[in-house]
């Protein structure tokens, strides 16, 4: 190879080298960007997965709270029915226990954060449930106070109000859990459908009739 050709080869090598360096730089930058994008994607999906699990847990807590409320309502209705029966039959007011109140702790805590995950009907029913439980708890207090004061007729009125409100609250719980509109039953129909003791249901009807006649039937 003569000197002229050799110099041309050197010139070609020098000319080709920058292009190769540019390609390497592009590959290096692309790799960095790809790594950053992958890291961002992994962090994003991890955060979304964590948020999804948190939302599911909060929804589960609200669902369990509604189940618990309905169970407590059933127990309290049974106890108040027994109390009402003692009043109607003029028996001693012993052997019954009532809760101080029915709490909504988990719903109060988590529902505001996941309300958008419920249907429009469920959100409405939940608000109705929270409002109606205030009446239920107020009636519980009145019944306990009535026991201390010892006015049987007034106590039957409190029992009737409590059972009506508690039955409506239980009806709301059922619709919330099923997310389905259900026909509204009368209180007696509700008690019969939920298989409460028939003699207690009968005494509820007697107390209701006595209340409609302003205590003229039993003079409690």
Phi, psi and omega per residue, in radians:
X1 nan 2.247 -3.124
X2 -1.408 2.993 -3.051
X3 -1.110 -0.640 -3.112
X4 -1.139 -0.759 3.123
X5 -1.166 -0.663 3.141
X6 -1.089 -0.757 3.113
X7 -1.124 -0.608 3.097
X8 -1.142 -0.672 3.100
X9 -1.112 -0.761 3.112
X10 -1.079 -0.719 3.133
X11 -1.105 -0.675 -3.131
X12 -1.152 -0.727 3.136
X13 -1.109 -0.766 3.133
X14 -1.123 -0.592 -3.130
X15 -1.261 -0.679 -3.081
X16 -1.322 -0.503 -3.046
X17 -1.064 -0.784 3.140
X18 -1.051 -0.653 3.139
X19 -1.089 -0.724 3.120
X20 -1.134 -0.702 3.121
X21 -1.130 -0.682 3.114
X22 -1.099 -0.726 3.123
X23 -1.116 -0.727 3.111
X24 -1.096 -0.702 3.104
X25 -1.109 -0.732 3.139
X26 -1.081 -0.774 3.131
X27 -1.097 -0.718 -3.128
X28 -1.145 -0.770 3.124
X29 -1.148 -0.739 3.115
X30 -1.068 -0.714 3.114
X31 -1.117 -0.707 3.111
X32 -1.108 -0.788 3.127
X33 -1.113 -0.709 3.127
X34 -1.112 -0.715 3.108
X35 -1.114 -0.731 3.118
X36 -1.136 -0.728 3.134
X37 -1.120 -0.718 3.117
X38 -1.114 -0.742 3.118
X39 -1.095 -0.742 3.115
X40 -1.096 -0.765 -3.126
X41 -1.100 -0.766 3.130
X42 -1.092 -0.767 3.109
X43 -1.111 -0.709 -3.116
X44 -1.111 -0.847 -3.106
X45 -1.212 -0.539 3.066
X46 -1.154 -0.761 3.127
X47 -1.132 -0.729 3.130
X48 -1.140 -0.684 3.119
X49 -1.133 -0.732 3.115
X50 -1.128 -0.724 3.117
X51 -1.122 -0.702 3.136
X52 -1.121 -0.740 3.116
X53 -1.120 -0.695 3.130
X54 -1.115 -0.740 3.124
X55 -1.118 -0.754 3.124
X56 -1.085 -0.699 3.131
X57 -1.135 -0.696 3.140
X58 -1.194 -0.690 3.071
X59 -1.104 -0.707 3.114
X60 -1.089 -0.710 3.130
X61 -1.117 -0.731 3.110
X62 -1.122 -0.747 3.132
X63 -1.082 -0.791 3.133
X64 -1.130 -0.606 3.129
X65 -1.151 -0.689 3.103
X66 -1.136 -0.735 3.071
X67 -1.027 -0.787 -3.114
X68 -1.127 -0.747 3.137
X69 -1.056 -0.775 -3.135
X70 -1.115 -0.674 3.114
X71 -1.135 -0.756 3.114
X72 -1.141 -0.673 3.104
X73 -1.054 -0.737 3.118
X74 -1.062 -0.776 3.132
X75 -1.122 -0.734 -3.109
X76 -1.228 -0.653 3.074
X77 -1.051 -0.764 3.138
X78 -1.057 -0.764 -3.130
X79 -1.149 -0.712 -3.126
X80 -1.248 -0.599 3.029
X81 -1.057 -0.732 3.114
X82 -1.124 -0.726 3.107
X83 -1.107 -0.791 3.132
X84 -1.042 -0.700 3.137
X85 -1.104 -0.688 3.097
X86 -1.108 -0.698 3.136
X87 -1.137 -0.821 -3.117
X88 -1.096 -0.658 -3.100
X89 -1.657 0.188 3.091
X90 0.916 0.820 3.099
X91 -1.783 2.774 3.130
X92 -1.052 2.460 -3.106
X93 -1.501 1.315 3.131
X94 -2.260 2.944 3.013
X95 1.080 0.846 2.940
X96 -2.625 2.587 -3.091
X97 -2.302 2.385 3.126
X98 -2.166 2.567 3.023
X99 -1.186 2.686 3.010
X100 -1.209 -0.664 3.109
X101 -2.905 2.869 3.052
X102 -1.850 2.019 -3.031
X103 -1.502 2.824 3.077
X104 -2.266 0.770 -2.972
X105 -1.009 -0.880 -3.068
X106 -1.240 -0.679 3.095
X107 -1.101 -0.779 3.116
X108 -1.029 -0.644 -3.063
X109 -1.336 -0.768 -2.930
X110 -1.925 -0.424 -3.073
X111 -0.998 -0.754 3.139
X112 -1.004 -0.503 -3.095
X113 -1.440 -0.413 -3.072
X114 -2.155 0.295 -3.109
X115 -0.987 -0.596 -3.104
X116 -1.180 -0.265 3.129
X117 -1.473 -0.217 3.102
X118 -1.585 2.745 3.059
X119 -1.255 2.902 3.118
X120 -1.032 -0.747 3.119
X121 -1.092 -0.766 -3.132
X122 -1.089 -0.712 3.107
X123 -1.087 -0.722 3.120
X124 -1.129 -0.815 -3.117
X125 -1.133 -0.643 3.112
X126 -1.128 -0.722 3.091
X127 -1.122 -0.720 3.085
X128 -1.088 -0.710 3.132
X129 -1.082 -0.813 -3.130
X130 -1.071 -0.736 3.130
X131 -1.176 -0.721 -3.084
X132 -1.245 -0.537 3.117
X133 -1.167 -0.432 3.041
X134 -1.107 -0.696 3.097
X135 -1.177 -0.758 3.123
X136 -1.000 -0.841 -3.124
X137 -1.155 -0.613 3.078
X138 -1.128 -0.703 3.112
X139 -1.155 -0.641 3.076
X140 -1.041 -0.751 3.122
X141 -1.121 -0.721 3.127
X142 -1.097 -0.693 3.140
X143 -1.133 -0.774 3.126
X144 -1.127 -0.697 3.113
X145 -1.169 -0.686 3.123
X146 -1.093 -0.613 3.114
X147 -1.103 -0.678 -3.139
X148 -1.258 -0.689 -3.110
X149 -1.285 -0.616 3.074
X150 1.393 0.808 3.062
X151 -2.004 1.657 -2.993
X152 -0.979 -0.793 -3.082
X153 -1.118 -0.795 3.112
X154 -1.069 -0.623 3.105
X155 -1.153 -0.664 3.104
X156 -1.124 -0.637 3.088
X157 -1.098 -0.728 3.102
X158 -1.146 -0.678 3.106
X159 -1.099 -0.784 3.137
X160 -1.087 -0.767 3.137
X161 -1.110 -0.739 3.134
X162 -1.093 -0.845 -3.083
X163 -1.087 -0.723 3.095
X164 -1.056 -0.836 -3.111
X165 -1.184 -0.699 3.137
X166 -1.174 -0.674 3.102
X167 -1.110 -0.715 3.110
X168 -1.147 -0.695 3.115
X169 -1.110 -0.721 3.111
X170 -1.125 -0.676 3.075
X171 -1.060 -0.721 3.093
X172 -1.133 -0.718 3.113
X173 -1.019 -0.775 -3.129
X174 -1.072 -0.744 -3.142
X175 -1.213 -0.655 3.106
X176 -1.075 -0.815 -3.073
X177 -1.199 -0.611 -3.126
X178 -1.600 -0.256 -3.044
X179 0.928 0.709 -3.098
X180 -2.387 2.358 3.062
X181 -1.233 2.243 3.142
X182 -2.054 2.613 3.109
X183 -1.124 2.438 3.139
X184 -1.407 2.179 3.114
X185 -1.629 2.707 2.943
X186 -1.188 2.884 -3.125
X187 -1.068 -0.758 3.124
X188 -1.085 -0.760 3.096
X189 -1.067 -0.701 3.101
X190 -1.080 -0.808 -3.120
X191 -1.104 -0.705 3.122
X192 -1.203 -0.726 -3.126
X193 -1.123 -0.542 -3.139
X194 -1.662 0.210 2.974
X195 1.013 0.739 2.959
X196 -1.259 2.710 -3.097
X197 -0.906 2.228 -3.040
X198 -1.089 -0.586 3.131
X199 -1.199 -0.601 3.095
X200 -1.212 -0.675 3.103
X201 -1.129 -0.691 3.119
X202 -1.107 -0.734 3.116
X203 -1.178 -0.554 3.037
X204 -1.067 -0.791 -3.138
X205 -1.096 -0.660 3.108
X206 -1.135 -0.754 3.130
X207 -1.137 -0.652 3.122
X208 -1.138 -0.767 3.117
X209 -1.118 -0.723 3.110
X210 -1.081 -0.663 3.120
X211 -1.170 -0.695 3.112
X212 -1.106 -0.495 3.122
X213 -1.764 0.342 3.041
X214 0.930 0.795 3.023
X215 1.212 0.382 -3.136
X216 -1.486 -0.230 -3.117
X217 -1.466 -0.706 -3.077
X218 -1.992 -0.373 -3.086
X219 0.873 0.989 -3.109
X220 -1.235 nan nan
